[in-house]
Amino acid sequence: MTPETAKSPTHVFLGMTAIIASEPMQRLMELVQKVARSSATTLITGESGVGKELVARAVHYHSSRAGKAWVDFNCAALPEQLLESELFGHERGAFSGADTTKPGLFELAHQGTIFLDEVGELDARLQVKLLRVLDGAPYYRLGGVRKVSVDVRVVAATNRDLERAVAQGRFRSDLFHRLSQFTLHVPPLRTRHADIEPLARHFLAEHFPDLELASSAIAALRNHSWPGNIRELRNAVIQAGVMNQGGEITSQDFRLRSIMPPGIPPLTEVEDGPEEDCGNLEVMERRMIEEALAATGGHQQKAAARLGISRRTLSRKLKLYDSVQQRVAL
C-alpha cells in the first residue's frame, strides 16, 4: 500500500466511497494498483454485494486512462435483443424505433475503460462479438456498413463460477481466457471483520448522522455471517436507524435473521437446475427466502435486494423449489 492508503481506511474512486480497513482488502488494493498499471483485461470475481464495481473503479482510477472515459454497464440489465445495440450501437433504421444513429458504449469508452458487470449473463452470440472486440477487431454497429475501431480497456465482473459455466458449455472458453488475463477476487464480508465496523459507521453517518453505534450493536454486526455482504450490511444499518427510538443504536435495533452456523456457505448466485439435491444448505436458503418474502409482503424485487442476490436468481430458486415440491407430490 502507498503511505496515503495506509493512513485512512476511507477512499473515493470515481465518486464511490471505499472502506479499506481489513488486511484482505489492503492486499487486494495492492494488486489493483499493480494491475492498473498494465493494459491487461481484468476479471473481478466474488459473491453478490462484495464491492466488485468499486474494485473496477479503483482499477480505472489508478490506471493511465484515469483522465479518460469511464463507462459501466450491467449485462443483465437489458433484454438480450437490446444488449447488442447498447454495447455496439446502431444506425438509423436498423430496427423499428431506431430513428437516429446511436454510438455504442464501446465507442463512448474510447481511450478509457468499460466495466461489464455480470458478464456471465451474455448470450452466445454476443460472447462471440465481445471476443472479437477484445482481440482488437473492428466491428459493425447494428445495421451499419462501416466498421468501428476502438481503444478500450475492458474490466469485467461476475458472481458466477465461469469455469464451471465453460465446462457446462454455457460460456465460451476462449472468451473466459481473454477476459481473465488477470483475475481479482473480492473476498466476502464475513472474512473481512475489520471492515464491518467502519462500513457500518459510514452508512450510519450517511443516512442518520445524529445516531451512534453502541458496543452491543458492533458485537452483533461482527457476529453476523452477512450472506448478502455489503448490501445486506447497508440495509441492516438503515433499518436499524429507522427503528431506533433514541440517540444510540443497540443490538435490539437490528433484524439479523439469516445468521448461519460456521462452515455453512452463504446464499450464492448460481444457476441450479431441478436435479440439484435438497440438502441442508437448500433448506436454509429456502427459509431465508421465505423470511425475506414475508418481510417484503411477497415483493420479489425487494426480497432479492434484502437477500443481496439478483431478482433473476431469486426467481430461479423459487421455480426450483416448486419443481422439487411437485416431484415429492408425485
N, C-alpha and C positions, 0 to 999 in steps of 0.2 A: 504494500500500500504506500501511497505517497504520504509525506508528512501531513498534508492538508486533510487527507481522508482519515488519518489516524486520530485527528483532533475531535471531530464531531461525527456522530452517527447519522446525522441528517444531511442529505444531499438532494439536489434538484436536477433532474435530467429532462430537458425539453418540457419543462412545466410540470413534471410528475415528481412528487417527493418520494425519496427513498430513505429507508431506515436501515443502516448497515452497522449493526452493533455486534452480531454474533460472529464467531470465528468462521463458520461455514460460509457466511455471506462475504466476509472480508476476503477469504481465499477466492471466492467466485469473482469478486470485483478485481482482484489481481489478474485473473485470467482474462476478464473482459478488457482490461487496459492493454494486455498483450495482443489479443486477437483483433482489437480495434485498429491497431497499427498496420495490420495486414489488409489484403483485399479479399480474404477467404470468405466464401459463402458460409454462413453460420446458422446452425440449427440449435434452437433453445428448447430443451425438454423439461418436463416437470408436471406435477399434478395441477388440476384446475385451481386457480386462485393463488398461486405461489408468487406471482410477480414476474412472469416471463416478458410481458411488454416492457416493464421497467428495465429489465436487463437489456432488451433490444435497444431501447432508447439510450442506455449507457454506452452501448457499442457505437452507436452513431455519434454520441456526444464526444467520445474520446478519439474518434477517427479523424483522418484528414479531410473527410467530407462534412465535418460538423457545420460548416458555414453554408452548406448546400441544402437541397430539399430533403425533408423527412416526410415520407408518406406511409401511413399504416392502414392495413385493410384486413378485415376478418373474413376468411374464406368461407365461413359458414353463415355469413350474414345475408346472403342473397340466394335466390333460386339459381339452379345450375345454368338456366338459359340466359341469365343476366351477367354471370360472372365473367365470361369472355369479353363482353362489351366493356365492363367496368375496368378490367385489368389491361386490355389491349386496345380499347377504343373502337369507334365505328365511324363509318362515313354516312353522310346524309342519304337517306333512302335505303340503308342496309336492311332495315326491317320496319314493320309497322310502328309508327311513332317516332322514328329516327328522323326528326325534322331538321337537325343540324349535325354537322360533323363534331365529334367529341373525342378529344385525346384520352387515351387510357392512363391508368395510374403509373404504368411503367414510364410513359413519356413525361408525366408530371414529376417523376422522381429522377429525371436525367441528371447525372453527375452527383446525385445524392444517394439516399438509402431508401429502399422499400421494405417494409416489415409485413410479412404474410403470416398472420396469426391463424391457428387451426388449419395449417397447410394440409393435414391429413384428410381434410374433407373434400379436396379437389377430385373431380371425376377423372376417368382415364384419359379422355380427350384433352382436357386442359393440362393434365400432367405432361402429356407429350409436348404441348406448345410451350409450357414453362421450361421444360428441359432444353428445348432449342434456344430459348432466350438466354438461359443460364450459360449455354455454350457459346453465346455471343452472336448467334444467328439473327439477322434482321427478320422482322415479321410483318404480316399484313394486319391492318385494322379490319374489323368486320366490314365486308363489302368494299374493301379497298383494293386498289390496283398498284399502289406504290408502297414499297417496303419501308419500314421504320426501323432505325437503328438507335439503340440507347446505351448509355454507360451508367449502369446502376449496380450498387452493391445490395445483394439480397440477404436479408436476415429473416428466418422463418421460425415458427414455434409450433409445438404440438403437445397435447396432453395424452396422445395415443402412443402405443408401442409400435412405431413404424417398422421395425424389423419384423415383428410378428405380422403386421399388415403385408409386408413384402412376401413373407413365407406363405401367406394365405392368398396371394395373388390380388390383393386389394390396393396395393401401392407399388409403383414401378421401382424395381431395384436400381436402375441407372439414375433415376431422379433422386432416390434416397441418398445414394452415394454422392451425387452432385450437390445436394443441399447440405450434407453433413461433412463438408471439408474440415469444419471444426465444430465440435458439439459442446455446448454449455448446458449443464444440468442444474436447475434451480432446486435446492433441497426443500422438502416440505416444512411447514412452520413447526411441526412437532419435534423436529431435530434442531431447531434454532431458538432455544429457550431464551437466550439473551436478547432476542429481537421482540419478544412478546410484550414486555412492559413498555419499552419506548414506543412501539407501534400503537399500543392501547392509549398511551398518553397523547400521542399525536392525533389520533382520531377523536379523542375526547376534547382536546383543545380546539380542534377544527369545528366540532358541532356543539359542544357545551363548554365554552371557555370558563364558566364560573364554577364548574364542578371539579372535584378531586377524586382520586382513586384511593380507597382505604387499603390497608395491608391485607385484609381478608379478600378484597377484590383481586388484588395482584396474585395472591396464592391460588384463588380459584382459576384465574386465567392460565397460570403456569401448569396447573394440574389437568387442564383440559387437553384432549388429543387433537383438536382442530382438523377434522376431516375436510372441512371447507376452506382451510388455510386462511390467508389474509382476508379474503372476502367475508368469511364467517366471523373473524375477529372484529372487523369493522361493524358488521351488523349487530354483533353482541354488544359492543360498546354503545352504539346508537340506541338500541333497545333499552339498555340499562339506563342511559341518560333520560330517556322518555319516562321510564318507570320510577326514577328516583324522586323522592319527596323532600330531600334535604340537600345539603351542600356537599355531601360526600357519598360516593358510590361504594357500596359494600357487596359482598358475595351474594347477598339476598336479592340484589337487583338484576342478577344475570339469570338467564334461562338456558343453561347449558345442558341440554337433554341428551346430546349424542356422544357422551363420554364412552370410550371404548377401552376394554381391558388391554394391558400391554401385550404386544405381539399380534394384535388383530389389525390388519391393514385398513386404511380408510376407504370410503366410498370412492370408486375410481371411474375414470372416463374410459370405459371400454365398450366395445360393441359385441355383446354377448348374444348368442342365439338361444333358441328354446331348449337345446340339448345340454345347456350348462347345468351342472348338478346343483342341488339345493342344499348346500352345507350351512354351517353356522354363519359364515360371512353374509350369505344371501338373506338369511333370516334377520340378521342385524340391520342390513341395508334396507330391507323391506320395512322394518319397524321405524327406521329413521325417516323413510319416505312418507309413511303413513302419518307420522307425527308432524312432518312439515306440511303435508296437505291439510291436515286438520287445523294447524295453526294459521294457515292462509285461506281457510274457507274453501279448499279444493282448487285454488288458483294455481295451475301448474307452473306458470312462468315465475310467480313469486316463490313457490315452493322450491323450484330449481335454484333460484338465486339464494334462498336461505340455506340450501344444502351445499352451495358452491359448485354446482355442476350445470351443464347446459340443458336447455329445455329439451333438446333432441335426445340427450342421454336419459333424462327422466322418462320421456315417452317410450323409449326402447325398453326400459326396465319395467314399466307398468304393463307393456304388452307381453313381456317375458313372464311376469307373474300370472297374467291372465291365461297364458298358454299352459303353464305348469298346473294351474288350478283345473283347467279343462281336462288335462291328462289324468289328474287324480280322480276327477269325477267319473271318467270313463272306466 
